[in-house]
């Protein structure tokens, strides 16, 4: 009843010019370093989000990349967060994710690295990190339109609703079914465990998805990357795969602590390590615009 049509007239100009292929574009970014900071333009565009034209945006004598690695804002040289020191194990990862808009601090300019992350917050971080980075890299918008809630405990007016919807549509999360109530549950306010976080990363990451089978097969052979992860645990394949790819090194030597709740610092480290490996994969496998979709596989399909 609302259908309408529009008749347009005009001329079409045919572009006869020769343009670079997408592979040539990516290859040039990988090999060029316009500002001479020993970091490729590709890395600055997509991983670090620093200027490719200047290695020291605020001319304070410290390169933009070094500022980020120290937890400083490359534009003004000030600390991004009052409670993130320059040499913490998570400092650079937090700064990189902040640069790409995947995380933010609190009103008092703190990050609160030791605060636990709930399932809604982690899902939001994942969607912002991977969708935003991929969208810019591809030059397309992969945002999922608003839809009605898929979980009974996630209302349409919840701040995290669009992120949970996108993650569900992309296959990153599945939730659980409550046999007593017959409801589909996501448990957004529950603290996320380290095992749950790694399982989601395995579904969201292009690089991890390529080796998932190997991780699962290692567990099938009663092998595990950590002493506290049994080959029979539902998350064994995801954790083993993450360890084999360097996305996690565990919490203590030889142990992963799968049932420990994840804090904000640990979440930033896991996500940033995975992002960097995904962009390395995209660099190596990009031959054309069509090829760019291959490593993304099924993750993108529900979003297009």
Long-range contacts (C-beta under 8 A, 24 or more apart in sequence): 21-288, 22-286, 22-287, 22-288, 22-289, 22-291, 22-292, 23-286, 23-287, 23-288, 23-291, 26-283, 26-286, 30-283, 37-63, 37-64, 37-65, 39-65, 42-279, 42-283, 43-279, 46-133, 46-136, 46-137, 46-279, 47-96, 47-275, 47-276, 47-279, 48-96, 48-99, 49-96, 49-99, 49-100, 50-74, 50-99, 68-92, 68-95, 68-96, 68-99, 69-95, 70-95, 71-95, 80-105, 80-111, 81-105, 81-109, 81-110, 81-111, 82-108, 82-109, 82-110, 83-110, 83-111, 83-112, 83-113, 84-111, 84-113, 88-113, 88-265, 89-265, 89-269, 90-265, 90-266, 90-268, 90-269, 92-272, 93-268, 93-269, 93-271, 93-272, 93-273, 94-265, 94-268, 96-272, 96-275, 97-125, 97-129, 97-268, 97-271, 97-272, 100-128, 100-129, 100-132, 100-133, 101-128, 101-132, 102-128, 102-129, 102-132, 102-271, 103-128, 103-264, 103-268, 111-264, 112-264, 113-263, 113-264, 113-265, 113-268, 114-263, 114-264, 114-265, 115-263, 115-264, 116-191, 116-261, 116-262, 116-263, 116-264, 117-191, 117-192, 117-197, 117-261, 117-262, 117-263, 117-264, 117-267, 118-188, 118-189, 118-190, 118-191, 118-192, 119-186, 119-187, 119-188, 119-189, 119-190, 119-191, 119-192, 119-196, 120-158, 120-160, 120-163, 120-164, 120-186, 120-188, 120-189, 121-160, 121-192, 122-192, 122-197, 122-200, 122-262, 122-267, 123-160, 123-163, 123-164, 123-167, 123-172, 123-173, 123-188, 123-200, 124-160, 124-163, 124-164, 125-267, 125-271, 126-167, 126-172, 126-200, 126-201, 126-204, 126-271, 127-163, 127-166, 127-167, 127-172, 128-163, 129-271, 129-272, 129-275, 130-204, 130-205, 130-275, 130-278, 131-166, 131-303, 133-275, 133-278, 133-279, 134-296, 134-300, 137-279, 137-282, 137-292, 138-292, 142-300, 142-303, 142-304, 143-303, 144-169, 144-170, 144-302, 144-303, 150-175, 150-184, 151-175, 151-184, 151-185, 151-186, 152-181, 152-183, 152-184, 152-185, 153-183, 153-185, 153-186, 153-187, 153-188, 154-186, 154-188, 158-188, 160-188, 164-188, 166-303, 167-200, 167-204, 169-302, 169-303, 170-204, 170-299, 170-300, 170-302, 170-303, 171-203, 171-298, 171-299, 171-302, 172-200, 172-203, 172-204, 172-299, 173-200, 173-203, 191-261, 191-262, 192-261, 192-262, 193-258, 193-259, 193-260, 193-261, 193-262, 194-251, 194-256, 194-257, 194-258, 194-259, 194-260, 194-261, 194-262, 194-266, 195-233, 195-235, 195-238, 195-239, 195-256, 195-258, 195-259, 196-235, 197-262, 197-267, 197-270, 198-235, 198-238, 198-239, 198-242, 198-247, 198-248, 198-270, 199-235, 199-238, 201-238, 201-242, 201-247, 201-270, 201-271, 201-274, 202-237, 202-238, 202-241, 202-242, 203-299, 204-274, 204-299, 205-247, 205-274, 205-277, 205-278, 206-278, 206-281, 206-282, 206-295, 206-296, 206-297, 206-299, 207-245, 207-274, 207-277, 207-278, 207-280, 207-281, 207-295, 208-241, 208-242, 208-245, 208-247, 208-274, 208-277, 209-297, 209-299, 210-281, 210-295, 211-241, 211-244, 211-245, 212-237, 212-238, 212-241, 214-241, 214-244, 215-239, 215-240, 215-241, 215-242, 215-244, 216-241, 218-244, 225-250, 225-256, 226-250, 226-254, 226-255, 226-256, 227-254, 227-255, 228-255, 228-256, 228-257, 228-258, 229-256, 229-258, 233-258, 242-270, 245-277, 246-273, 246-277, 247-273, 247-274, 247-277, 248-273
